[in-house]
C-alpha cells in the first residue's frame, strides 16, 4: 500500500516545479540557453548545487560508502575536489570567453567547425551516459515507494522534466532547481539528524558519525568495524581497492567534473565572471551541506541494515506477514523487517536460502562460521530505505522520496539543456544553418529537448541492467576527463594549442575511454584483466594524460594558431576585458 505522506510530498513538489516552469517560461533564445544572464549569484549557487548533486550524490553515494566503506569515499573525494577545480581553475575564464557551451568554446577557440562537431559528439556521449544514471535513480524511487513498475516511474519523471525543460529552458530549469535544492537538502539532512540522535544522541550527523554510541564508551566507527569484520567483510575503514585504482577513480571524477558541460553552462546564467566566482563559492557551501552528511548517513545505514536483517527469520509472500511476525517474536525470534519485504517486491533486494534453515544470513567472503552469504542488497536503495529501517515517521520517509526525485530530475534537466543546445545552437545555428532566425532556433531547441527526453527515458530503462547509479555516472566523468578536459585546459592556458591538436586529443580520449569501459563492463568483466589494475571508473584519468600528450605532440608538429587566437588566450585571463577575437567578428563578451 502506498503511503499517503509519500503521495503528498511527491504531488506537492511536482506541482511547485510545474508552477515555476509556467511562470519562468523562456521568451527568447537568451532565456532558453542562459536564463537571460541575470540570475543572482546566490540563486545560481543554489541551482548549481542542485544541478551538481544528482541521483548519484543523493541516492547512490552514501549507499556505496555504506557497503564499500573507505573504498567508497573515492566518489566523495573526487566529486568535491572536482567542483573546486572547476570553480577556481576553469569557470571564470570560460565565463570571460563568453561562450555558454563547451562545443561553442571549442569551435571558436580552435577556429574549426570540425572541432566544434567533435566536441558536440563528446558532450552528447557524456550527457547521455550521465542521464542514464539519473533515470535509474528515478525508477528506483518510484518503484520503491509509489507502487509502480520501474519503467513506468521513469516515464512519469521524464514527463515532468519534459514540461519544465521544453517550456522554460534554462530560465525555467534554474528556478526549478532552486526549489529542488531546498527539497533535496531537507530530505537528506532531516532523517540524518533523527538517526544520529537515535544512535549517538548527537543531533549533528557529522559529529555523531565520529562520536560514541549513545550510553556507551564505544566509538560508532569502532563498533561498525568490529561488526562487519566479524561477519567476514573488509573493515569499514579500509578497502580492498589498490591505491592506484583509488587514486585513478578519484582523479577521473575530479578532472571529469571540470569537463562536464551541464555544470559549466551554469556559470553563464550570471552577469559577469566576478558573479560566476561568487556563485561558485555559494554552490560549494550548498554542496558541502550534503557531502559532509553523506559519510554519516552511510555508516548509520550499514549499521541499521545489519541489525535489522542479519539472522532474521524469513517470511514468504504466501504467508500473512503480521501473523507470522508475531509468532516469531513470541518464540523469541527475529522476523524479517517489514521494510525489507516492501523493497523485496521491487527486485532490488534478493534472498536465497542456501542452507535451507529459513534464517537470513548476511555474510562476507571471510566469514569465520563458513556460512555462505544469502543476501544481495542493491546499494542505490539505502538512502531511500534508511528512514524505514530506522522506523522514522512516515512524513520523513515521504520527504526523502521527494528529495531523491528532486536530485535526479534537477540534474536530468541540466543535461537535457546541454543536449538541446548542442543540437540547436552548436550544430544547427553555428555550423550548418548560420542564417536561421532566433524563432527557428528556439523551435529546434525545444524539439531537441523533447527528443532528448524520450532518449533519456529509453536509457533509463536500459539502466536497469547497469551497475549502481554512482558507477554509471562515474563513466560519464571518465569520458569528460579524457575528451573535454584536455582541450578546455589547454585552450585556456596554452596559446600554442591548435585545432589539429584539439581534434586529435578529443578523439583519442573519447574513443579509448569508451572502448575500455565497454570492453571491461560488457565483454570481459573479470577485474583481474584490467590494465595495471585500473577499473573502468578510473581509466578516464589514464587516458586523459594520453589525450593531453597526443594533443600537445600534434599541436607542436602542425601550424601554430593565428595571432588573434593567441592574443585572445592571453586576453581572457584579464577580467573585465571586452574583446574581439578575429577579423570581422562580433564582441566575444557581450556581458
Residue pairs with C-beta under 8 A, 6 or more apart in sequence:
1 147
2 145
2 146
2 147
3 145
3 394
3 397
3 398
4 394
5 394
5 395
5 397
5 398
5 399
6 145
6 146
6 394
6 397
6 398
6 401
6 402
7 146
7 398
8 398
9 395
9 398
9 399
9 401
9 402
10 146
10 398
10 401
10 402
10 405
12 402
13 179
13 180
13 183
13 402
13 405
13 406
14 160
16 179
17 160
17 164
17 176
17 179
17 180
17 409
18 160
18 163
18 164
20 164
20 168
20 172
20 175
20 176
20 179
21 163
21 164
21 167
21 168
21 172
21 176
22 167
22 168
23 175
24 168
24 171
24 172
24 174
24 175
24 176
25 167
25 168
25 169
25 171
25 172
26 32
26 167
26 168
26 169
26 170
26 171
26 172
26 442
28 36
28 438
28 442
29 425
29 438
29 441
29 442
29 445
30 36
30 37
31 169
31 170
31 171
32 169
32 170
32 171
32 442
32 445
32 446
33 100
33 101
33 169
33 170
33 265
33 268
33 417
33 421
33 425
33 445
34 100
34 170
34 265
34 268
34 269
35 169
35 170
35 171
35 173
35 174
35 269
36 171
36 269
37 268
37 269
37 270
37 271
37 591
38 270
38 271
39 47
39 174
39 269
39 270
39 279
40 270
41 270
41 275
41 276
41 278
41 279
41 282
42 279
42 282
43 174
43 175
43 178
44 174
44 266
44 269
44 270
44 275
44 279
44 282
44 283
45 278
45 279
45 280
45 281
45 282
45 283
45 285
45 286
46 177
46 178
46 181
46 182
46 282
46 283
46 286
47 173
47 174
47 175
47 177
47 178
47 181
47 266
47 269
48 263
48 266
48 267
48 279
48 280
48 283
48 286
49 181
49 283
49 286
49 287
50 177
50 178
50 180
50 181
50 184
50 406
50 407
50 410
50 411
51 177
51 262
51 263
51 266
51 410
51 411
51 413
51 414
52 79
52 83
52 263
52 283
52 287
52 411
53 181
53 184
53 287
53 290
53 407
53 410
53 411
54 130
54 133
54 134
54 137
54 407
54 408
54 410
54 411
54 473
55 133
55 134
55 136
55 137
55 138
55 404
55 407
55 408
55 411
55 469
55 473
56 75
56 133
56 134
56 137
56 469
56 470
56 472
56 473
56 474
57 79
57 290
57 291
57 294
57 407
58 137
58 184
58 188
58 290
58 383
58 403
58 404
58 407
58 408
59 137
59 140
59 141
59 380
59 381
59 383
59 384
59 404
59 407
59 408
59 469
60 133
60 137
60 379
60 380
60 383
60 468
60 469
60 470
60 471
60 473
61 72
61 75
61 76
61 79
61 294
61 298
61 470
62 294
62 295
62 297
62 298
62 301
62 382
62 383
63 298
63 301
63 379
63 380
63 381
63 382
63 383
63 468
63 470
64 72
64 75
64 298
64 379
64 468
64 470
64 471
65 72
65 73
65 75
65 76
65 294
65 295
65 298
65 299
66 72
66 297
66 298
66 299
66 301
66 302
66 305
66 379
66 382
67 302
67 377
67 379
67 382
68 239
69 228
69 234
69 235
69 236
69 237
69 238
69 239
70 236
70 237
70 238
70 239
71 234
71 239
71 240
71 241
71 246
72 298
73 295
74 241
74 246
74 249
74 250
74 253
75 249
75 253
75 470
75 474
76 291
76 294
76 295
77 250
77 253
77 254
78 249
78 250
78 251
78 252
78 253
78 254
78 257
78 477
79 253
79 254
79 257
79 291
80 287
80 288
80 291
81 250
81 253
81 254
81 257
82 253
82 254
82 255
82 256
82 257
82 258
82 477
83 257
83 263
83 283
83 284
83 287
84 284
85 254
85 255
85 257
85 258
86 257
86 258
86 260
86 263
86 264
86 280
87 277
87 280
87 281
87 283
87 284
88 280
89 258
89 489
90 258
90 264
90 488
90 489
90 492
91 264
91 267
91 276
91 277
91 280
92 267
92 273
92 276
92 277
92 575
93 273
93 492
93 572
93 573
94 105
94 264
94 267
94 488
94 492
95 267
95 268
95 270
95 272
95 273
95 276
96 273
96 572
96 573
96 574
96 575
96 577
96 589
97 105
97 108
97 109
97 572
97 588
97 589
98 587
98 588
98 589
98 590
98 591
99 105
99 108
99 588
100 265
100 268
100 421
101 123
101 261
101 265
101 418
101 421
101 422
101 425
101 426
102 119
102 123
102 259
102 261
102 264
102 484
102 488
103 116
103 117
103 119
103 120
103 123
103 422
103 426
103 430
104 116
104 425
104 426
104 430
105 488
105 491
106 115
106 116
106 118
106 119
106 487
106 488
106 491
106 502
106 506
107 113
107 115
107 116
107 119
107 426
107 430
107 431
108 581
108 588
109 491
109 502
109 565
109 568
109 569
110 487
110 491
110 497
110 498
110 499
110 502
110 503
110 561
111 499
111 561
111 562
111 565
111 582
112 499
112 502
112 503
113 430
113 431
114 499
114 503
115 499
115 502
115 503
115 506
116 426
116 430
116 431
117 427
117 431
118 503
118 506
118 507
119 426
119 484
119 487
119 506
120 422
120 423
120 426
120 427
121 510
122 479
122 480
122 483
122 484
122 506
122 509
122 510
123 261
123 418
123 419
123 422
123 484
124 419
124 422
125 479
125 483
125 510
125 514
126 259
126 260
126 261
126 476
126 479
126 480
126 483
126 484
127 261
127 262
127 415
127 418
127 419
127 422
127 476
128 419
128 455
128 456
128 459
129 472
129 473
129 475
129 476
129 479
130 260
130 262
130 411
130 415
130 473
130 476
131 412
131 415
131 416
131 456
131 459
131 460
132 456
132 459
132 460
132 462
132 463
132 466
132 472
133 463
133 466
133 469
133 470
133 472
133 473
133 476
134 408
134 409
134 411
134 412
134 415
134 456
134 460
134 469
135 154
135 157
135 158
135 408
135 412
135 456
135 457
135 459
135 460
135 461
135 463
136 380
136 460
136 463
136 464
136 466
136 469
136 472
137 380
137 404
137 407
137 408
137 469
138 153
138 154
138 156
138 157
138 158
138 405
138 408
138 409
138 412
138 460
139 150
139 151
139 153
139 154
139 157
139 460
139 461
139 463
139 464
140 150
140 346
140 348
140 378
140 380
140 381
140 384
140 404
140 469
141 153
141 384
141 401
141 404
141 405
141 408
142 148
142 150
142 152
142 153
142 154
142 156
142 157
142 405
143 149
143 150
143 153
143 346
143 348
144 342
144 343
144 346
144 348
144 381
144 384
144 385
144 401
145 384
145 397
145 398
145 401
146 153
146 401
148 156
150 346
150 347
150 461
150 464
151 461
154 457
154 460
154 461
155 457
157 405
157 408
157 409
157 412
158 412
158 453
158 454
158 456
158 457
158 460
160 409
161 409
161 412
161 413
161 416
161 453
161 456
162 449
162 450
162 453
164 172
164 173
164 176
164 413
165 172
165 173
165 413
165 416
165 417
165 420
165 449
165 453
166 446
166 449
166 450
166 453
168 175
168 176
169 417
169 420
169 445
169 446
169 449
170 265
170 269
170 417
173 413
173 414
173 417
174 269
176 410
176 413
177 410
177 413
177 414
179 406
180 406
180 407
180 409
180 410
181 286
181 406
181 410
183 399
183 402
183 403
183 406
184 290
184 403
184 404
184 406
184 407
184 410
185 286
185 289
185 290
185 403
186 399
186 403
187 399
187 400
187 401
187 402
187 403
187 404
187 406
188 290
188 293
188 297
188 383
188 400
188 403
189 205
189 289
189 290
189 293
190 396
190 399
191 297
191 386
191 387
191 390
191 392
191 396
191 399
191 400
192 205
192 293
192 296
192 297
192 300
193 203
193 204
193 205
194 387
194 390
194 392
194 396
195 205
195 297
195 300
195 304
195 386
195 387
195 390
195 392
196 202
196 203
196 204
196 205
196 207
196 208
196 209
196 296
196 300
197 203
197 208
198 214
198 390
199 208
199 213
199 214
199 220
199 300
199 303
200 208
200 209
200 211
200 212
200 213
200 214
200 220
201 208
201 214
201 215
202 208
202 211
205 293
205 296
205 297
205 300
206 292
206 293
206 295
206 296
208 220
208 296
209 220
209 221
209 295
209 296
209 299
209 300
210 219
210 220
210 221
211 219
211 220
212 218
212 219
212 220
213 219
213 220
213 223
220 299
220 303
221 236
221 237
221 299
223 303
224 236
224 299
224 302
224 303
225 235
225 236
225 237
227 303
227 306
228 234
228 235
228 236
228 302
228 306
228 364
229 235
230 368
231 306
231 310
231 362
231 363
231 364
231 367
232 363
232 364
232 365
232 366
232 367
232 368
233 364
233 365
233 366
234 240
234 364
234 366
236 299
236 302
239 246
241 249
241 535
242 533
244 532
244 533
244 534
245 533
245 534
245 535
245 538
247 538
248 534
248 535
248 538
248 539
248 541
248 542
249 474
249 535
249 537
249 538
249 541
250 538
251 481
251 538
251 541
252 474
252 477
252 478
252 481
252 537
252 538
252 539
252 540
252 541
252 544
253 474
253 477
253 481
254 481
255 480
255 481
255 485
255 540
255 541
255 544
256 476
256 477
256 478
256 479
256 480
256 481
256 485
256 540
257 263
257 477
257 480
258 480
258 481
258 485
258 488
258 489
259 480
259 481
259 483
259 484
259 485
259 488
260 476
260 477
260 480
260 484
261 418
261 422
261 480
261 484
262 411
262 414
262 415
262 417
262 418
263 414
265 414
265 417
265 418
265 421
266 279
266 414
267 276
267 279
267 280
268 276
270 276
270 278
270 279
271 591
272 576
272 591
273 575
273 576
274 575
297 383
297 386
298 382
300 386
300 390
301 382
301 383
301 385
301 386
301 389
304 386
304 389
304 390
305 377
305 382
305 389
306 362
308 337
308 339
308 340
308 389
309 336
309 337
309 340
309 360
309 362
309 375
310 360
310 361
310 362
311 334
311 359
311 360
311 361
312 334
312 335
312 336
312 337
312 340
312 359
312 360
313 328
313 333
313 334
313 335
313 336
313 358
313 359
313 360
314 336
314 351
314 353
314 358
314 359
314 360
315 321
315 324
315 325
315 328
315 335
315 336
315 341
317 341
321 338
321 341
324 335
325 335
325 338
328 334
328 335
329 335
336 360
337 389
339 385
339 388
339 389
340 349
342 388
343 349
343 381
343 385
344 350
344 351
346 381
348 377
348 378
348 380
348 381
349 375
349 376
349 377
349 378
349 381
350 375
350 376
351 360
351 374
351 375
351 376
352 374
352 376
353 360
353 374
354 372
354 374
355 361
355 371
355 372
355 374
360 374
360 375
361 371
361 372
361 373
361 374
361 375
362 373
362 374
362 375
363 369
363 371
363 372
363 373
363 374
364 373
365 373
367 373
378 468
379 468
380 468
380 469
383 400
383 404
384 400
384 401
384 404
386 400
387 396
387 397
387 400
388 397
412 456
415 456
416 449
416 452
416 453
416 456
417 449
419 448
419 449
419 452
420 445
420 446
420 448
420 449
420 452
421 445
423 444
423 445
423 448
424 441
424 442
424 444
424 445
424 448
425 441
425 445
428 436
428 441
428 444
429 436
429 441
433 440
436 444
463 472
466 472
467 521
471 537
474 537
475 517
475 521
475 536
475 537
477 540
478 513
478 517
478 536
478 537
478 538
478 539
478 540
478 541
478 543
479 509
479 510
479 513
479 514
479 517
479 540
480 540
481 509
481 513
481 540
481 541
481 544
482 508
482 509
482 510
482 512
482 513
482 540
482 541
482 543
482 544
482 546
482 547
483 505
483 506
483 509
483 510
483 513
483 547
484 506
484 509
485 544
486 505
486 506
486 509
486 544
486 547
486 548
486 551
487 497
487 502
487 505
487 506
487 551
489 548
490 497
490 501
490 502
490 505
490 548
490 551
490 552
490 555
491 497
491 502
491 569
492 569
492 572
492 573
493 569
494 569
495 561
495 565
495 566
495 569
495 570
496 555
496 556
496 560
496 561
496 566
497 551
497 552
497 555
497 561
498 555
498 558
498 559
498 560
498 561
499 561
500 554
500 555
500 558
500 559
501 550
501 551
501 552
501 553
501 554
501 555
501 556
501 558
502 551
502 555
504 550
504 551
504 554
505 547
505 548
505 550
505 551
505 554
506 547
508 543
508 546
508 547
508 550
508 551
509 540
509 543
509 544
509 546
509 547
512 543
512 546
512 547
513 539
513 540
513 543
516 531
516 536
516 539
516 543
517 536
517 539
520 529
520 530
520 535
520 536
521 536
527 535
530 536
531 539
531 542
532 542
534 542
560 566
562 582
564 581
564 582
564 583
565 581
565 582
568 579
568 581
568 588
571 577
571 579
572 579
577 589
578 587
578 588
578 589
579 587
579 588
579 589
580 586
580 587
580 588
581 588
